Amino acid sequence: MNTDTLSGQMIVREAEPLNIEMSFRTLDSLITPSERFFVRCHFPIPEIDVKTWRLKIEGSVEKPLALSYTELRQMESRTLTATLECAGNSRASLTPQPKGTSWELGAVGNAEWTGVPLAAVLERAEMKASAVHVIFTGSDQGEIAEPPRPAGEIQYSRSVPCDKALKDVLLAYQMNGEELTPAHGFPVRVIVPGWYGMASVKWLERIIVSDTPFTGYFQTIDYAFWDRRDGLPERVPITEMRIKAEIARPHIGEVVPAATAYRMHGAAWSGDAHIMTVDISDDAGATWHAARLLGSFMPNAWQLWEHTWQTPAQPGRRTLMARATDSCGHAQPSQHDDDCGSYLVNHCLPIEVEVR
């Protein structure tokens, strides 16, 4: 595992394909600067000539389209703020350590995205009433290393059901007011608010409207988990983000002064639900204290919080934890659900620090 840092703010987990996370201790604002926003790549970053790039919309539509970058940018735009979290974020906290990129806390970020609502493009293409799913395919491609796998190279593809596609999905060409960088999906990427980042396909080149649910590799083999229905395990795709609070400071292993008022802070999110409370424990969950939420609620964006921690007078190790609840009645679990494998790590994460 490569843990080289970029200016102390980014941690390189893999150089090729590029996988980097923000050092979560640097969290200091509602909006994550683009240069500190995590990057998740499955294959090498493709080189795209925007002059010849076309976005194809096909499948179960009356009028297939091939939009140029200029044509897409001429359509009415929308800007939204949305948190994206890698479905494997915090995997490094699991024991034993599973396969996959060993993300700690920083494979998550909150940005402003500008682009064209997917609904407008589907309206122009005249999506048929028989449509069930909308499939997104990126220009990135490569071979899958681990079986089960298809032979040869495949492109990265994911889908959303039509009701989600028409609700709030964005075809974004700007991030935080600037043109997307190659690492973040230039020229166009999908933003699926409230869902884990694997649905927000980068380097978008093709949209396929399908009359049947999509069952591709990254929909059913990878980025899927076991869900118990009527007592039977069923493989289902990962979709909406689960409730979670993370502590930015103190960071793991930090030495904090004894008998002082320390500003503990972090962020919490829960898909498109409203974060109602964040509670903090400094004794591994034995007791809890309310933190203060900062700012107002923004749909699909994380909620910053802070808590003044009166550190113990006696030196020693302390285990800190944060626990969020939301407007839908969800609360963070105390343990990871093994049916989720190395994904959906949203239990109360222990942060060990030393009081000295």
Secondary structure, DSSP 8 states (H G I E B T S, - for coil): ----EETTTEEEEETTTTEEEE-GGG--SSS--GGGS-EE-SS------TTT-EEEEEESBSS-EEEEHHHHHTS--EEEEEEEE-TTTTGGGSSS--SS----S-SEEEEEEEEEEHHHHHHHHTB-TT--EEEEEEEEEEE--SSS--SSEEEEEEEEEHHHHHHT-EEEEEETTEE--GGGTTT-EEE-TTB-GGGS-SSEEEEEEESS----IIIIISSEEEEEETTEEEEEE--B---EEEEEES-TT-EE-SSSEEEEEEEEE-TTS-EEEEEEESSTTSS-EE-EE-S---TTS-EEEEEEEE--SS-EEEEEEEEEEETTS-B--SS--GGGTTS---S---EEEEE-
